[in-house]
């Protein structure tokens, strides 16, 4: 996880690594209310996030198929 993003796409990268490692996950819902200024993202950053999600998904699939190898799935830290 040390090489993962420190931005919005971090959670997507972590989930990809968790699935790649063979773990199962479950979601626990928690009702939340955000005030207007909290967690807002402008259009440019939302596009960057979306592209980051697609990039992570493609990397995950290529790694699963054995077509490519990415350090984010190596299990090594650093």
Secondary structure in CASP SS format (residue, H / E / C, confidence):
PFRMAT SS
TARGET T0000
AUTHOR 0000-0000-0000
METHOD secondary structure of the structure
MODEL  1
X C 1.00
X C 1.00
X C 1.00
X C 1.00
X C 1.00
X C 1.00
X C 1.00
X C 1.00
X C 1.00
X H 1.00
X H 1.00
X H 1.00
X H 1.00
X H 1.00
X H 1.00
X H 1.00
X H 1.00
X H 1.00
X H 1.00
X H 1.00
X C 1.00
X C 1.00
X C 1.00
X C 1.00
X C 1.00
X C 1.00
X C 1.00
X C 1.00
X C 1.00
X C 1.00
X C 1.00
X C 1.00
X C 1.00
X C 1.00
X C 1.00
X C 1.00
X C 1.00
X C 1.00
X C 1.00
X C 1.00
X C 1.00
X C 1.00
X H 1.00
X H 1.00
X H 1.00
X H 1.00
X H 1.00
X H 1.00
X H 1.00
X H 1.00
X H 1.00
X H 1.00
X H 1.00
X H 1.00
X H 1.00
X H 1.00
X H 1.00
X H 1.00
X H 1.00
X H 1.00
X H 1.00
X H 1.00
X H 1.00
X H 1.00
X H 1.00
X C 1.00
X C 1.00
X C 1.00
X C 1.00
X C 1.00
X H 1.00
X H 1.00
X H 1.00
X C 1.00
X C 1.00
X C 1.00
X C 1.00
X C 1.00
END
